[in-house]
Amino acid sequence: MAHWMLDQIPWDRFDPALVDPDIVKLVKAAALVEYNGGDYATYLNNVFHDDDGFRAVADDWAQEEVQHGAALARWARLADPAFDFEAAFQRFTDGYKIVLDVNASVRGSRSGELVARCIVETGTSSYYTALAEACAEPVLKAICRKIAADELRHYKLFYTHLQRYLEKEELGAWGRVRISLSRITESEDDELAYAYYAANHATEPYERKRFSSAYARRAYAYYQPPHIQRGIAMVLKAAGLNPQGLLLKPLSAFALWFMRRRVARLLAAGA
């Protein structure tokens, strides 16, 4: 169920003079991850195998994720006509795979799975908002705004189902906090690093640390304090804590300090 279509993007406004090469690399990687939404839908369908209502939600969500990937890939081809999205996506899916043959969540419960999904949607909503505000190219700005809005809606959707499952399962505040922290740390796992590699460095051997650093150096640089504070509030809410409570400001300040320090160190190291 798409809330917007590819032909609603103002493709004729593309301005190559406003393309940022670093953002092109990030968009190529993001296109691969988003386009792989079908695998995550398969995983969620297996985890929620007896919940037909949620399975339908997961399928609709995946269609929108795939559409995000298609839009980003089309823009990347405009920015770099030599970009072979199909070949890059094949490299990505050949080298990075999630476990699909499951009948229970890797998070230990369905509530835990939905907490993790909320954390992912927090990250993507904040990320595409940051990219939309940082980039000057009007077509990419329009795409990122639409994707950011979708990801925020996805967060609300998963959060609604989380509340439903919390009524059935015993997942306390500490459990939600633990899963939230675990999923945040996974943001620097192989998925984004391998996507960055598959999209931008096809002829070179894969080095996880190198490509994770190259991705982080570029991606973290675009976050501004409002993006981080809103993201922290969403994380706190998913974790069962007060999103506007005493933790919001110190955690936001720490996250901003961490990102800026990481970017500075990676720049100094030549990432």
Helices and strands as residue ranges (DSSP letters): G 6-8, G 11-13, G 16-18, H 21-35, H 37-47, H 52-79, H 85-95, H 110-134, H 138-166, H 173-185, G 186-188, H 190-200, H 208-219, G 220-222, H 225-238, H 248-269
